[in-house]
């Protein structure tokens, strides 16, 4: 069955050209010209992945992402301006899974989409049962993409779940940013260090909203991160 992609951008040329390219790759695509229209449309027609421009009228990509994250962990790719690093970091901290800078190649976009969808299948166990991971008060169920801390559910995006899983599999062992990158994105996808750092910050924020004393994800400056289960 073809994956459903929501494409949200106020540039009609991008909507048309990207939609044609994605449909040629076998995806089903719904296009929206602004965030408000997309929010209504996605409520009626949920997607497997969304591609959001940031700067749009009525409701921009940041606000749309905030609304979507209240109800869904659907993978989200942000389209950002060429040199706007502030948008990239803020978007990742709000829960985006990836970003691509304009102008971009459609082949790169297709590769990022397929990588995110594969990661989603991996996080859900691809239909095969994976053992539950328990580290102290942390419980991860990869087959169901569920996470809990002290018995309280913690909603994680695909990227956040895979980063946490990579850390929790070997508590006490330091994971470099490159190792976390490979665990969350795959060996053939490169993202810069600030992307991993932003996902870690969001993970901590989510757990601290459940338990203000949460301090299991440790930073080793210049080296990477580790998970401690005590």
KANORSUL-V48037 format. One record per residue. N is the residue number from 1. RES is the residue in one letter. OMEGA is omega in whole degrees, 0 to 359 (none if undefined). Layout:
n/res/omega
N/RES/OMEGA
N/RES/OMEGA
This chain:
n/res/omega
1/X/183
2/X/176
3/X/179
4/X/181
5/X/173
6/X/180
7/X/186
8/X/181
9/X/179
10/X/177
11/X/184
12/X/180
13/X/178
14/X/179
15/X/184
16/X/185
17/X/181
18/X/179
19/X/179
20/X/181
21/X/181
22/X/178
23/X/177
24/X/178
25/X/176
26/X/178
27/X/169
28/X/189
29/X/169
30/X/183
31/X/179
32/X/186
33/X/174
34/X/185
35/X/181
36/X/178
37/X/180
38/X/181
39/X/178
40/X/183
41/X/181
42/X/176
43/X/181
44/X/184
45/X/180
46/X/181
47/X/175
48/X/180
49/X/179
50/X/175
51/X/187
52/X/166
53/X/181
54/X/185
55/X/180
56/X/177
57/X/177
58/X/175
59/X/183
60/X/184
61/X/179
62/X/180
63/X/178
64/X/179
65/X/178
66/X/178
67/X/181
68/X/183
69/X/175
70/X/186
71/X/186
72/X/173
73/X/180
74/X/177
75/X/182
76/X/173
77/X/177
78/X/169
79/X/185
80/X/175
81/X/189
82/X/186
83/X/186
84/X/182
85/X/179
86/X/179
87/X/182
88/X/183
89/X/180
90/X/179
91/X/179
92/X/180
93/X/179
94/X/175
95/X/173
96/X/180
97/X/184
98/X/175
99/X/177
100/X/181
101/X/173
102/X/350
103/X/184
104/X/176
105/X/180
106/X/177
107/X/177
108/X/180
109/X/179
110/X/180
111/X/179
112/X/178
113/X/181
114/X/179
115/X/180
116/X/180
117/X/176
118/X/180
119/X/177
120/X/177
121/X/179
122/X/181
123/X/179
124/X/177
125/X/179
126/X/178
127/X/180
128/X/182
129/X/174
130/X/180
131/X/176
132/X/179
133/X/177
134/X/177
135/X/184
136/X/181
137/X/181
138/X/176
139/X/178
140/X/177
141/X/184
142/X/183
143/X/181
144/X/183
145/X/181
146/X/180
147/X/176
148/X/177
149/X/183
150/X/177
151/X/180
152/X/180
153/X/175
154/X/183
155/X/182
156/X/171
157/X/179
158/X/182
159/X/180
160/X/181
161/X/183
162/X/176
163/X/180
164/X/178
165/X/179
166/X/178
167/X/187
168/X/180
169/X/180
170/X/181
171/X/180
172/X/180
173/X/181
174/X/175
175/X/176
176/X/177
177/X/178
178/X/179
179/X/177
180/X/177
181/X/179
182/X/181
183/X/184
184/X/186
185/X/185
186/X/188
187/X/185
188/X/179
189/X/180
190/X/170
191/X/184
192/X/187
193/X/183
194/X/177
195/X/178
196/X/180
197/X/180
198/X/178
199/X/178
200/X/180
201/X/180
202/X/175
203/X/179
204/X/181
205/X/180
206/X/180
207/X/179
208/X/176
209/X/177
210/X/183
211/X/184
212/X/181
213/X/182
214/X/180
215/X/186
216/X/180
217/X/185
218/X/176
219/X/171
220/X/190
221/X/181
222/X/182
223/X/182
224/X/184
225/X/173
226/X/177
227/X/175
228/X/184
229/X/177
230/X/none
